[in-house]
Amino acid sequence: MDGDTLYSIGELARRTGLTVKAIRFYSDRGIVPPTGRSPAGYRLYDTDAVARLHLVRTLRDLGIDLPTIRKVLDRETTLAQVAAAHAEALATQIRVLRLRRAVATAVARRGSTPEEMDLMHRLARLSEDERRRLVDGFLDTAFGGLDADLTGIRRTMTPELPDDPEDEQVEAWIELAELAADPEFGALMRRVAEQHLADRVRTGGPHPDAVAMVRDHVAPALAAGVDSASPQADAIVAAVTAQYAGLVGHPDDTALRHRLLTLLETANDPRRESYFRLLAVVNGWPPPDPLTPALTWFVHALRARSDQ
């Protein structure tokens, strides 16, 4: 093929894989102008038109509009600049599509009402600043004004949705945001924090983590299949209440067991475990060990023995 070769519009269509109609469309708009005319008046194109049409087809397949393509062909902008801008635009579209798919998936899975679907859609579309305000409002409700030492706990409870999240992170964010927007859940988390801080005040030192204490004592019993109502559970309940009594500086009596039971029942709310599970997904952390089995086991065991 040499530089003097000229092609009819039909030959150009065969070489590029485009239709005659498409080439005529591009030609009429000056994107691939004809080099000349045949004696019969038909359009003729040179080898440069083949290269231009291949580029046009590739850019159109990528979704780039014709005015931008014309600027590239006319060298008013570079292909690299167009590609960078288009890549950013595609990234934005992908994020929007992921959000929409996450909402649709959640609605289908949960059988949501139109009102719930609207809420999920609005939560999914929040900007980074709006997400931050929502989470800060929840954390202020839970920890605001209680103790400066809770700053670290507050930080570990802050979701950070990545700029380019995976689908499961978007779905987890929607569910987590619903929890964060629920004033009842915020009030629950504040009760948990206040109960822990009340124990710290009594001891004058770091507050005992009753939830972790129960988890450590009950885990072996759960693994061994020990029933919470069985005699084998007596020793576990006694060990936990004795340790808790020693930490808070209070006798292991009915009042102490009632206080511990109240604390554990509050902490065992399923929304609390859901929050930490969803938080791990959003932040890309390893999934936390579930606490519900151990807390439920111990609450049943302690309540049965407290009622005796």
ROVO-42458 format. One record per residue (C-alpha): residue number from 1; residue in one letter; chain; x, y, z. Coordinates in nm, 4 decimals, decimal comma. Layout:
# ROVO-42458
NUM A A X Y Z
...
# end
This chain:
# ROVO-42458
1 M A 0,0000 0,0000 0,0000
2 D A 0,1483 0,3382 -0,0967
3 G A 0,0582 0,6929 -0,0143
4 D A -0,1077 0,7515 -0,3535
5 T A -0,3652 0,4752 -0,3131
6 L A -0,7226 0,5980 -0,2951
7 Y A -1,0264 0,4045 -0,1772
8 S A -1,3927 0,4322 -0,2477
9 I A -1,6217 0,4471 0,0520
10 G A -1,7116 0,0812 -0,0047
11 E A -1,3462 -0,0265 -0,0070
12 L A -1,2856 0,1807 0,3048
13 A A -1,5752 0,0027 0,4760
14 R A -1,4249 -0,3377 0,3929
15 R A -1,0836 -0,2368 0,5288
16 T A -1,2105 -0,0877 0,8539
17 G A -1,5115 -0,3061 0,9330
18 L A -1,7363 -0,0014 0,9545
19 T A -2,0535 0,0379 0,7548
20 V A -2,0767 0,2673 0,4568
21 K A -2,3421 0,4609 0,6449
22 A A -2,1094 0,5141 0,9442
23 I A -1,8202 0,6273 0,7245
24 R A -2,0461 0,8672 0,5366
25 F A -2,1659 1,0017 0,8739
26 Y A -1,8070 1,0661 0,9895
27 S A -1,7192 1,2111 0,6528
28 D A -2,0139 1,4525 0,6510
29 R A -1,9009 1,5850 0,9903
30 G A -1,5461 1,6436 0,8732
31 I A -1,3947 1,3812 1,1036
32 V A -1,2687 1,1728 0,8092
33 P A -1,2868 1,4065 0,5100
34 P A -1,2481 1,2637 0,1572
35 T A -0,9238 1,3259 -0,0235
36 G A -1,1031 1,3839 -0,3526
37 R A -1,3694 1,2656 -0,5908
38 S A -1,3807 1,0092 -0,8674
39 P A -1,4719 1,1203 -1,2255
40 A A -1,8231 1,0058 -1,1432
41 G A -1,8299 1,2246 -0,8301
42 Y A -1,7885 0,9519 -0,5662
43 R A -1,5804 1,0222 -0,2566
44 L A -1,2271 0,8871 -0,2415
45 Y A -1,0123 0,8408 0,0679
46 D A -0,6393 0,7955 0,1214
47 T A -0,4524 0,5649 0,3577
48 D A -0,4652 0,8260 0,6342
49 A A -0,8428 0,7852 0,6376
50 V A -0,7988 0,4153 0,7253
51 A A -0,5862 0,5024 1,0276
52 R A -0,8233 0,7816 1,1336
53 L A -1,1254 0,5521 1,1118
54 H A -0,9538 0,2817 1,3165
55 L A -0,8814 0,5419 1,5837
56 V A -1,2341 0,6805 1,5661
57 R A -1,3817 0,3319 1,6053
58 T A -1,1610 0,2551 1,9073
59 L A -1,2417 0,5846 2,0775
60 R A -1,6144 0,5441 2,0117
61 D A -1,6015 0,1910 2,1566
62 L A -1,4511 0,3475 2,4696
63 G A -1,7455 0,5861 2,4890
64 I A -1,5667 0,9077 2,3889
65 D A -1,7886 1,1655 2,2202
66 L A -1,7394 1,2914 1,8657
67 P A -1,6401 1,6519 1,9537
68 T A -1,3559 1,5160 2,1681
69 I A -1,2526 1,2733 1,8947
70 R A -1,2375 1,5622 1,6486
71 K A -1,0032 1,7509 1,8846
72 V A -0,7732 1,4485 1,9019
73 L A -0,7677 1,4076 1,5235
74 D A -0,7113 1,7802 1,4738
75 R A -0,4361 1,7722 1,7392
76 E A -0,6105 2,0280 1,9549
77 T A -0,5603 1,7905 2,2472
78 T A -0,3495 1,4818 2,3003
79 L A -0,4749 1,1262 2,3126
80 A A -0,3140 1,0885 2,6567
81 Q A -0,5074 1,3859 2,7945
82 V A -0,8347 1,2532 2,6564
83 A A -0,7651 0,9048 2,7911
84 A A -0,6859 1,0388 3,1387
85 A A -1,0031 1,2491 3,1531
86 H A -1,2124 0,9639 3,0182
87 A A -1,0634 0,7171 3,2671
88 E A -1,1611 0,9478 3,5518
89 A A -1,5117 0,9862 3,4134
90 L A -1,5433 0,6090 3,3809
91 A A -1,4228 0,5641 3,7390
92 T A -1,6997 0,7965 3,8558
93 Q A -1,9573 0,6077 3,6508
94 I A -1,8345 0,2767 3,7898
95 R A -1,8679 0,4046 4,1469
96 V A -2,2231 0,5195 4,0732
97 L A -2,3112 0,1859 3,9138
98 R A -2,1661 -0,0027 4,2098
99 L A -2,3759 0,2028 4,4467
100 R A -2,6875 0,1364 4,2409
101 R A -2,6149 -0,2352 4,2225
102 A A -2,5506 -0,2497 4,5970
103 V A -2,8866 -0,0864 4,6662
104 A A -3,0663 -0,3164 4,4220
105 T A -2,8980 -0,6226 4,5721
106 A A -2,9863 -0,5172 4,9262
107 V A -3,3483 -0,4456 4,8300
108 A A -3,3814 -0,7844 4,6591
109 R A -3,2204 -0,9717 4,9488
110 R A -3,4153 -0,7989 5,2236
111 G A -3,7479 -0,7555 5,0473
112 S A -3,7403 -0,3863 5,1354
113 T A -4,0348 -0,1494 5,1238
114 P A -4,0239 0,1533 4,8892
115 E A -3,9448 0,3710 5,1921
116 E A -3,6528 0,1497 5,2932
117 M A -3,5250 0,1421 4,9355
118 D A -3,5341 0,5232 4,9200
119 L A -3,3366 0,5448 5,2463
120 M A -3,0744 0,2976 5,1224
121 H A -3,0424 0,4871 4,7955
122 R A -2,9858 0,8164 4,9773
123 L A -2,7311 0,6606 5,2144
124 A A -2,5415 0,5068 4,9236
125 R A -2,5161 0,8438 4,7451
126 L A -2,3763 1,0406 5,0384
127 S A -2,0572 1,2317 4,9698
128 E A -1,7473 1,1730 5,1810
129 D A -1,8271 1,4806 5,3931
130 E A -2,1879 1,3690 5,4377
131 R A -2,0744 1,0210 5,5402
132 R A -1,8353 1,1746 5,7905
133 R A -2,1074 1,3925 5,9424
134 L A -2,3407 1,0953 5,9746
135 V A -2,0781 0,8823 6,1493
136 D A -1,9598 1,1695 6,3698
137 G A -2,3177 1,2319 6,4793
138 F A -2,3556 0,8663 6,5770
139 L A -2,0221 0,8572 6,7621
140 D A -2,1046 1,1843 6,9400
141 T A -2,4292 1,0273 7,0593
142 A A -2,2431 0,7188 7,1808
143 F A -1,9337 0,8788 7,3368
144 G A -1,9690 1,2571 7,3380
145 G A -1,8774 1,4181 7,6687
146 L A -1,8092 1,0910 7,8496
147 D A -1,4332 1,0479 7,8755
148 A A -1,1301 1,1596 7,6776
149 D A -0,9867 0,8074 7,7008
150 L A -1,2678 0,6856 7,4750
151 T A -1,1065 0,8652 7,1796
152 G A -0,9176 0,5513 7,0831
153 I A -1,2336 0,3393 7,0941
154 R A -1,4137 0,6020 6,8881
155 R A -1,1388 0,5894 6,6277
156 T A -1,1623 0,2104 6,5973
157 M A -1,5379 0,2422 6,5419
158 T A -1,5038 0,4880 6,2513
159 P A -1,5801 0,3453 5,9054
160 E A -1,3562 0,4582 5,6189
161 L A -1,5138 0,3685 5,2862
162 P A -1,2346 0,3562 5,0229
163 D A -1,2460 0,5809 4,7181
164 D A -1,2821 0,2720 4,4992
165 P A -1,4763 0,0295 4,7188
166 E A -1,5596 -0,3297 4,6402
167 D A -1,9252 -0,4217 4,5992
168 E A -1,9396 -0,5878 4,9405
169 Q A -1,7945 -0,2747 5,1024
170 V A -2,0670 -0,0600 4,9488
171 E A -2,3378 -0,3002 5,0679
172 A A -2,1831 -0,3088 5,4151
173 W A -2,1666 0,0721 5,4241
174 I A -2,5377 0,1006 5,3451
175 E A -2,6289 -0,1323 5,6329
176 L A -2,3823 0,0337 5,8694
177 A A -2,5124 0,3794 5,7798
178 E A -2,8663 0,2646 5,8582
179 L A -2,7479 0,1629 6,2040
180 A A -2,5558 0,4879 6,2530
181 A A -2,8656 0,6868 6,1585
182 D A -3,0815 0,4979 6,4101
183 P A -3,1097 0,7062 6,7303
184 E A -3,2074 0,3976 6,9293
185 F A -2,8828 0,2273 6,8343
186 G A -2,6840 0,5371 6,9278
187 A A -2,8560 0,5386 7,2678
188 L A -2,7769 0,1681 7,3105
189 M A -2,4065 0,2218 7,2435
190 R A -2,4019 0,5088 7,4909
191 R A -2,5504 0,2847 7,7610
192 V A -2,2766 0,0295 7,6960
193 A A -2,0090 0,3015 7,7226
194 E A -2,1623 0,4455 8,0409
195 Q A -2,1787 0,1034 8,2049
196 H A -1,8132 0,0370 8,1291
197 L A -1,7134 0,3806 8,2558
198 A A -1,9164 0,3311 8,5738
199 D A -1,7043 0,0233 8,6511
200 R A -1,3902 0,2235 8,5871
201 V A -1,5003 0,4906 8,8339
202 R A -1,5532 0,2253 9,0995
203 T A -1,2090 0,0752 9,0462
204 G A -1,0220 0,4018 9,0011
205 G A -0,8288 0,2492 8,7107
206 P A -0,8798 0,1006 8,3665
207 H A -1,2338 -0,0273 8,3430
208 P A -1,2715 -0,4053 8,3228
209 D A -1,3958 -0,5389 7,9904
210 A A -1,6709 -0,7689 8,1097
211 V A -1,7534 -0,8760 7,7539
212 A A -1,3974 -0,9932 7,6866
213 M A -1,3907 -1,1598 8,0270
214 V A -1,7024 -1,3607 7,9490
215 R A -1,5747 -1,4505 7,6029
216 D A -1,2489 -1,5887 7,7450
217 H A -1,4210 -1,7974 8,0114
218 V A -1,7073 -1,9258 7,7983
219 A A -1,5194 -2,0080 7,4758
220 P A -1,3859 -2,3436 7,6048
221 A A -1,7333 -2,4392 7,7311
222 L A -1,8891 -2,3616 7,3929
223 A A -1,6193 -2,5628 7,2171
224 A A -1,6847 -2,8554 7,4514
225 G A -2,0613 -2,8331 7,4034
226 V A -2,1363 -2,7534 7,7683
227 D A -2,4999 -2,6514 7,8188
228 S A -2,5581 -2,3251 8,0068
229 A A -2,8122 -2,5010 8,2305
230 S A -2,5853 -2,7927 8,3181
231 P A -2,3992 -2,8286 8,6521
232 Q A -2,0691 -2,7847 8,4626
233 A A -2,1706 -2,4237 8,3978
234 D A -2,1727 -2,3436 8,7721
235 A A -1,7951 -2,3150 8,7916
236 I A -1,7796 -2,0872 8,4848
237 V A -2,0410 -1,8485 8,6223
238 A A -1,8678 -1,8418 8,9598
239 A A -1,5288 -1,7733 8,8015
240 V A -1,6601 -1,4823 8,5938
241 T A -1,8558 -1,3172 8,8730
242 A A -1,5638 -1,3576 9,1169
243 Q A -1,3214 -1,2010 8,8701
244 Y A -1,5630 -0,9191 8,7908
245 A A -1,6219 -0,8560 9,1636
246 G A -1,2502 -0,8319 9,2218
247 L A -1,2025 -0,5870 8,9376
248 V A -1,4827 -0,3507 9,0380
249 G A -1,4152 -0,3812 9,4121
250 H A -1,7607 -0,5048 9,5036
251 P A -1,8732 -0,8255 9,6806
252 D A -1,9949 -1,1069 9,4570
253 D A -2,3541 -1,0681 9,5631
254 T A -2,6976 -1,0376 9,4044
255 A A -2,6492 -0,6678 9,3274
256 L A -2,3223 -0,7280 9,1464
257 R A -2,4651 -1,0136 8,9426
258 H A -2,7636 -0,8022 8,8469
259 R A -2,5318 -0,5209 8,7341
260 L A -2,3218 -0,7636 8,5307
261 L A -2,6326 -0,9160 8,3770
262 T A -2,7630 -0,5731 8,2748
263 L A -2,4292 -0,4819 8,1181
264 L A -2,4054 -0,8069 7,9211
265 E A -2,7666 -0,7960 7,8027
266 T A -2,7098 -0,4446 7,6726
267 A A -2,3853 -0,5425 7,5006
268 N A -2,5495 -0,8508 7,3512
269 D A -2,7884 -0,6495 7,1352
270 P A -2,7544 -0,7981 6,7828
271 R A -2,7201 -0,4503 6,6317
272 R A -2,3910 -0,4010 6,8157
273 E A -2,2362 -0,7146 6,6695
274 S A -2,3732 -0,6245 6,3271
275 Y A -2,2039 -0,2848 6,3471
276 F A -1,8608 -0,4342 6,4163
277 R A -1,9063 -0,6997 6,1484
278 L A -2,0029 -0,4377 5,8903
279 L A -1,7260 -0,2041 6,0079
280 A A -1,4670 -0,4734 5,9373
281 V A -1,6002 -0,5190 5,5833
282 V A -1,6053 -0,1450 5,5084
283 N A -1,2541 -0,0922 5,6444
284 G A -1,1108 -0,4068 5,4885
285 W A -1,0260 -0,5631 5,8256
286 P A -1,0368 -0,9330 5,9144
287 P A -1,3842 -1,0324 6,0366
288 P A -1,4202 -1,0107 6,4167
289 D A -1,4942 -1,3181 6,6218
290 P A -1,8672 -1,3295 6,6978
291 L A -1,9469 -1,2522 7,0611
292 T A -2,3167 -1,3370 7,0559
293 P A -2,2800 -1,7127 7,1260
294 A A -2,0645 -1,6579 7,4361
295 L A -2,2712 -1,3671 7,5683
296 T A -2,6010 -1,5461 7,5097
297 W A -2,4692 -1,8604 7,6798
298 F A -2,3481 -1,6695 7,9843
299 V A -2,6560 -1,4470 8,0142
300 H A -2,8758 -1,7577 8,0201
301 A A -2,6484 -1,9266 8,2727
302 L A -2,6231 -1,6226 8,5003
303 R A -2,9930 -1,5413 8,4851
304 A A -3,0874 -1,9001 8,5736
305 R A -2,8594 -1,8956 8,8751
306 S A -2,9599 -1,5465 8,9838
307 D A -3,3265 -1,6512 8,9900
308 Q A -3,2571 -1,9489 9,2149
# end
